[in-house]
Amino acid sequence: MIDFRSDTVTKPTPAMLDAMFNAEVGDDVFSEDPTINELQRFTADLFGKEDALFCASGTQTNQISINVHVQPGGEIICHEESHIYKYEGGGIAKNSGASVRLLQGDRGRLKLDAIKKWINNPDDVHFPLTQLVSLEDTANRGGGAIYDFEEIKKIKRFCIENNFPLHLDGARLMNALVETNIDPKIYAAEFDSISLCLSKGLGAPVGSVLLGSKDFIKKSRRVRKVFGGGMRQAGIIAAGGLYALKNNVNRLRLDHAHARQLEQELNSLEWVDSVMPVQTNIVVVILKDASKRDVIISLLLEHGIRIMAFGEGMLRMVTHLDISSEQIDQTCSTLNKLKP
């Protein structure tokens, strides 16, 4: 089975499993797990941040960040398609009692001009206080679109001027950085907090790292405990993430090349209206006939290829380390012969 549903479906390689099997562990709630401590130091150093915190998932790191940054009744500015709003189970409201200002933008990305319009007057008691701006890079719903770094810098300057923090949902941040070649330290300096997933394109079985200042991470550790996120001897799984960061970053370029190969094939098919321009490892297909969406998914499944629906008349395919060049060729051949 060739599984394009997500880059979360990857399995640990033998080398990663070996690293996990041999990981030295301790009690992380007491900050005594040496493998977790190494992962946190390694990631903080990589991004030039003071500290880091290993968590169970990207949803958890995002929700912890929101809880630390925002007071109940405060407002978060984010894109209307952002993961923190759309795919985290209503956590902003449930966990932090915050409201959300949803903005439109190009392929999941916000521009400063749009943000400026929606900063609430702090002296007007009718409106919630604007307390956080959150960006997502790459943007999942935007087909893996990469943010313009110059726009990020503009947004950061504006946040500083207005005294509220800037958070990054960087679930697939490494996919962006291998394409832009921006130094992770230079990039990360623009954000007060960053959530970095290890379990997507990097191929670890579980986990995400939260990055920020020492004070922010100290507060985040307490929130993680409140959220039930203290995992004790979790060095076993942290070792997979550490291996991924040390070995699987540069190979993301191969996933991107595979995605562009799929894009080229899909754009040649008569039943495809368009494909969002591929920048990283996500391929989003818009069909000419929206009613054929589920038919196409079923036909591909019959040929041993799994993809997923991505909205009305839309399909998504995500490349990752468990899909080989030969499987990409096989998929392109199957797509070319498909008659939905």
C-alpha positions as CSV (number, residue, x, y, z in Angstrom):
1,M,0.0,0.0,0.0
2,I,1.3,3.5,-1.0
3,D,-0.1,5.8,1.7
4,F,-0.3,9.5,0.7
5,R,-2.9,10.4,3.4
6,S,-0.4,12.2,5.6
7,D,3.3,12.3,6.5
8,T,2.2,11.2,10.0
9,V,1.9,7.6,8.8
10,T,5.6,6.9,8.7
11,K,7.2,4.0,10.5
12,P,10.5,4.2,12.4
13,T,13.5,3.0,10.4
14,P,15.7,0.2,11.9
15,A,18.3,2.8,12.8
16,M,15.7,4.9,14.6
17,L,14.3,1.9,16.4
18,D,17.8,1.0,17.5
19,A,18.3,4.5,19.0
20,M,15.0,4.2,20.8
21,F,15.7,0.8,22.1
22,N,19.0,1.9,23.5
23,A,17.9,5.2,24.9
24,E,18.9,6.1,28.4
25,V,15.8,7.1,30.4
26,G,14.8,8.8,33.7
27,D,11.8,10.6,35.2
28,D,11.1,13.6,33.0
29,V,8.6,15.1,35.4
30,F,11.6,15.5,37.6
31,S,13.6,16.7,34.5
32,E,15.8,13.6,35.0
33,D,15.4,11.9,31.6
34,P,18.8,12.3,29.9
35,T,17.5,11.6,26.4
36,I,14.7,14.1,26.7
37,N,17.1,16.7,28.1
38,E,19.5,16.1,25.2
39,L,16.6,16.5,22.7
40,Q,15.6,19.7,24.4
41,R,19.1,21.1,24.4
42,F,19.8,20.1,20.8
43,T,16.6,21.7,19.5
44,A,17.0,24.9,21.6
45,D,20.6,25.2,20.3
46,L,19.5,24.5,16.7
47,F,17.0,27.4,16.8
48,G,19.0,29.7,19.1
49,K,16.3,29.6,21.8
50,E,17.0,29.6,25.5
51,D,15.0,26.5,26.3
52,A,12.7,23.8,24.9
53,L,10.1,21.3,26.2
54,F,9.3,17.9,24.8
55,C,5.5,17.2,24.5
56,A,3.3,14.5,23.1
57,S,2.0,16.3,20.0
58,G,1.9,19.5,18.0
59,T,-1.6,20.1,19.3
60,Q,-0.3,20.0,22.8
61,T,2.6,22.4,22.2
62,N,0.3,24.8,20.4
63,Q,-2.3,24.6,23.1
64,I,0.3,25.1,25.9
65,S,1.6,28.1,24.1
66,I,-1.8,29.7,23.8
67,N,-2.5,29.0,27.5
68,V,0.7,30.7,28.5
69,H,0.4,33.7,26.2
70,V,-3.3,34.5,26.5
71,Q,-5.5,35.3,29.5
72,P,-9.2,34.0,29.5
73,G,-11.3,36.4,27.4
74,G,-8.3,37.5,25.3
75,E,-8.3,37.2,21.6
76,I,-5.9,35.4,19.2
77,I,-5.4,36.4,15.6
78,C,-4.9,33.6,13.2
79,H,-5.8,32.5,9.7
80,E,-9.3,31.0,9.2
81,E,-7.7,27.7,8.0
82,S,-5.1,27.5,10.7
83,H,-4.5,24.2,12.5
84,I,-4.8,25.8,16.0
85,Y,-8.4,26.8,15.2
86,K,-9.6,24.1,12.7
87,Y,-8.0,20.9,13.8
88,E,-7.4,21.0,17.6
89,G,-10.8,20.1,18.9
90,G,-11.9,23.5,20.0
91,G,-8.9,23.6,22.4
92,I,-8.5,27.4,22.3
93,A,-11.9,27.8,23.9
94,K,-11.9,24.7,26.1
95,N,-8.3,25.0,27.4
96,S,-7.8,28.7,27.6
97,G,-11.2,30.5,27.4
98,A,-9.9,32.7,24.6
99,S,-11.7,34.1,21.5
100,V,-10.4,34.0,18.0
101,R,-10.2,36.5,15.3
102,L,-10.1,34.6,12.0
103,L,-8.5,36.3,9.0
104,Q,-8.3,35.4,5.4
105,G,-5.0,35.2,3.5
106,D,-3.2,33.7,0.6
107,R,-3.0,29.9,1.0
108,G,-3.1,30.0,4.8
109,R,-0.7,32.9,5.2
110,L,-1.4,36.3,6.7
111,K,-0.1,39.7,5.7
112,L,0.6,42.5,8.1
113,D,-2.0,44.8,6.5
114,A,-4.7,42.2,7.3
115,I,-3.6,41.9,10.9
116,K,-3.4,45.7,11.5
117,K,-7.2,46.1,10.8
118,W,-8.2,43.7,13.6
119,I,-6.2,44.9,16.6
120,N,-8.9,45.8,19.1
121,N,-8.8,49.1,21.0
122,P,-7.6,48.2,24.5
123,D,-9.6,51.1,25.9
124,D,-12.9,49.9,24.5
125,V,-14.5,47.5,27.0
126,H,-16.8,46.1,24.3
127,F,-14.0,44.1,22.6
128,P,-11.6,41.4,23.9
129,L,-8.0,42.3,24.3
130,T,-5.8,41.3,21.3
131,Q,-3.1,39.1,23.0
132,L,-1.5,36.9,20.5
133,V,-0.8,36.5,16.7
134,S,-0.3,32.9,15.5
135,L,1.2,32.0,12.1
136,E,1.6,28.5,10.5
137,D,4.6,27.6,8.4
138,T,4.3,25.6,6.2
139,A,0.5,26.1,5.9
140,N,-1.2,22.8,5.8
141,R,-4.5,24.0,4.3
142,G,-2.5,26.1,1.8
143,G,-0.9,23.0,0.3
144,G,2.3,23.3,2.2
145,A,2.8,26.9,1.3
146,I,5.9,28.7,2.7
147,Y,5.7,32.1,4.4
148,D,7.6,35.0,3.0
149,F,10.2,35.7,5.7
150,E,10.2,39.4,5.0
151,E,6.5,39.4,5.8
152,I,7.1,37.5,9.1
153,K,9.7,40.2,10.1
154,K,7.1,42.9,9.4
155,I,4.5,41.1,11.5
156,K,7.0,40.6,14.3
157,R,8.0,44.3,14.4
158,F,4.3,45.2,14.6
159,C,3.7,42.7,17.4
160,I,6.6,44.3,19.4
161,E,5.2,47.8,18.9
162,N,1.8,46.6,20.2
163,N,3.2,44.5,23.0
164,F,1.8,41.1,22.2
165,P,3.7,37.9,21.3
166,L,4.0,36.0,18.0
167,H,3.6,32.2,18.0
168,L,4.5,29.8,15.2
169,D,2.8,26.5,14.6
170,G,5.8,25.1,12.9
171,A,4.5,21.6,12.4
172,R,6.3,21.3,9.1
173,L,8.8,24.1,9.7
174,M,11.8,22.0,8.6
175,N,10.2,21.5,5.2
176,A,10.1,25.3,4.8
177,L,13.7,25.8,6.0
178,V,15.3,23.3,3.7
179,E,13.7,25.1,0.8
180,T,14.5,28.6,1.8
181,N,17.9,27.8,3.3
182,I,17.2,30.4,6.1
183,D,19.3,29.8,9.2
184,P,17.0,28.3,11.9
185,K,18.4,30.7,14.4
186,I,17.7,33.7,12.3
187,Y,14.2,32.5,11.5
188,A,13.3,31.5,15.1
189,A,14.5,34.9,16.4
190,E,11.2,36.4,15.0
191,F,9.0,34.3,17.3
192,D,8.3,34.2,21.0
193,S,7.3,30.6,20.8
194,I,7.6,27.8,18.2
195,S,5.9,24.4,18.0
196,L,8.0,21.9,16.0
197,C,6.6,18.5,15.2
198,L,8.9,15.5,15.0
199,S,6.2,13.0,13.9
200,K,5.5,14.4,10.4
201,G,8.1,14.6,7.6
202,L,10.9,14.0,10.0
203,G,9.6,10.5,10.6
204,A,9.6,10.1,14.4
205,P,6.7,8.0,15.8
206,V,5.5,10.6,18.2
207,G,6.3,14.0,19.8
208,S,6.7,17.7,19.3
209,V,9.1,20.3,20.8
210,L,8.1,23.7,22.2
211,L,10.7,26.4,22.0
212,G,11.0,29.8,23.7
213,S,12.6,31.7,26.6
214,K,13.5,30.1,29.9
215,D,10.6,31.9,31.6
216,F,8.2,30.8,28.9
217,I,9.3,27.2,29.0
218,K,9.1,27.2,32.8
219,K,5.5,28.3,32.6
220,S,4.9,25.8,29.8
221,R,6.2,23.0,31.8
222,R,3.6,23.7,34.5
223,V,0.8,23.9,31.9
224,R,2.0,20.6,30.3
225,K,1.5,19.0,33.8
226,V,-2.0,20.5,34.1
227,F,-2.8,19.1,30.7
228,G,-1.7,15.7,31.7
229,G,1.5,15.8,29.6
230,G,4.1,14.6,32.1
231,M,5.3,11.4,30.4
232,R,7.9,10.1,32.9
233,Q,10.4,7.8,31.1
234,A,9.6,9.2,27.7
235,G,13.2,9.2,26.5
236,I,12.3,6.0,24.6
237,I,10.2,8.1,22.2
238,A,12.3,11.3,22.5
239,A,15.2,9.3,21.1
240,G,13.2,8.8,17.9
241,G,12.8,12.6,17.6
242,L,16.4,13.3,18.3
243,Y,17.4,10.8,15.7
244,A,15.0,12.4,13.2
245,L,16.5,15.9,13.8
246,K,20.0,14.6,13.3
247,N,19.4,12.4,10.3
248,N,16.2,13.2,8.5
249,V,16.1,17.0,7.8
250,N,18.1,17.2,4.5
251,R,16.3,14.3,3.0
252,L,13.0,16.3,3.1
253,R,14.2,17.7,-0.3
254,L,13.5,14.3,-1.8
255,D,9.9,14.4,-0.5
256,H,9.6,17.8,-2.1
257,A,10.9,16.5,-5.5
258,H,8.4,13.6,-5.3
259,A,5.6,16.1,-4.6
260,R,6.6,18.2,-7.7
261,Q,6.6,15.0,-9.8
262,L,3.1,14.3,-8.7
263,E,2.1,17.9,-9.4
264,Q,3.4,17.7,-13.0
265,E,1.5,14.4,-13.6
266,L,-1.7,15.6,-12.0
267,N,-1.7,18.9,-14.0
268,S,-1.7,16.8,-17.2
269,L,-4.9,14.9,-16.4
270,E,-8.2,15.9,-18.0
271,W,-10.2,15.4,-14.7
272,V,-8.0,17.8,-12.8
273,D,-8.9,21.4,-12.8
274,S,-5.8,22.6,-11.0
275,V,-3.1,21.8,-8.5
276,M,-2.0,24.2,-5.8
277,P,1.6,25.2,-6.7
278,V,3.8,22.7,-4.8
279,Q,6.4,24.2,-2.5
280,T,7.1,21.4,-0.1
281,N,5.6,17.9,0.4
282,I,1.8,18.6,0.2
283,V,-0.1,18.2,-3.1
284,V,-3.7,19.6,-3.1
285,V,-5.8,18.8,-6.2
286,I,-8.9,20.7,-7.3
287,L,-11.2,18.5,-9.4
288,K,-13.2,19.7,-12.4
289,D,-16.1,17.6,-11.2
290,A,-16.4,17.8,-7.4
291,S,-18.8,14.9,-7.3
292,K,-15.9,12.6,-8.5
293,R,-13.9,13.1,-5.3
294,D,-14.8,9.9,-3.5
295,V,-14.9,7.9,-6.7
296,I,-11.2,8.8,-7.4
297,I,-10.3,7.9,-3.8
298,S,-11.9,4.5,-4.2
299,L,-10.4,3.8,-7.6
300,L,-6.9,4.6,-6.3
301,L,-7.5,2.4,-3.2
302,E,-8.2,-0.5,-5.6
303,H,-4.7,0.1,-7.0
304,G,-3.1,0.1,-3.6
305,I,-2.8,3.9,-3.3
306,R,-4.3,5.8,-0.3
307,I,-5.1,9.5,-0.5
308,M,-7.6,11.7,1.4
309,A,-10.4,14.2,0.8
310,F,-9.5,17.7,1.6
311,G,-12.8,19.5,1.2
312,E,-15.4,19.7,-1.4
313,G,-13.9,18.6,-4.8
314,M,-10.4,18.6,-3.3
315,L,-7.9,15.8,-2.7
316,R,-4.6,15.8,-0.8
317,M,-1.5,13.8,-1.2
318,V,1.5,14.1,1.1
319,T,4.9,12.7,0.3
320,H,7.2,11.3,3.1
321,L,10.1,9.1,3.8
322,D,8.1,5.9,3.5
323,I,7.4,6.6,-0.2
324,S,10.1,5.7,-2.6
325,S,10.9,7.1,-6.0
326,E,9.7,3.8,-7.5
327,Q,6.4,4.2,-5.8
328,I,6.0,7.8,-7.1
329,D,6.6,6.5,-10.6
330,Q,4.0,3.7,-10.0
331,T,1.5,6.3,-8.7
332,C,2.0,8.6,-11.7
333,S,1.4,5.7,-14.0
334,T,-1.8,4.7,-12.2
335,L,-3.0,8.3,-12.2
336,N,-2.4,8.5,-15.9
337,K,-4.5,5.5,-16.6
338,L,-7.3,6.4,-14.2
339,K,-10.7,7.0,-15.8
340,P,-13.1,8.4,-13.1
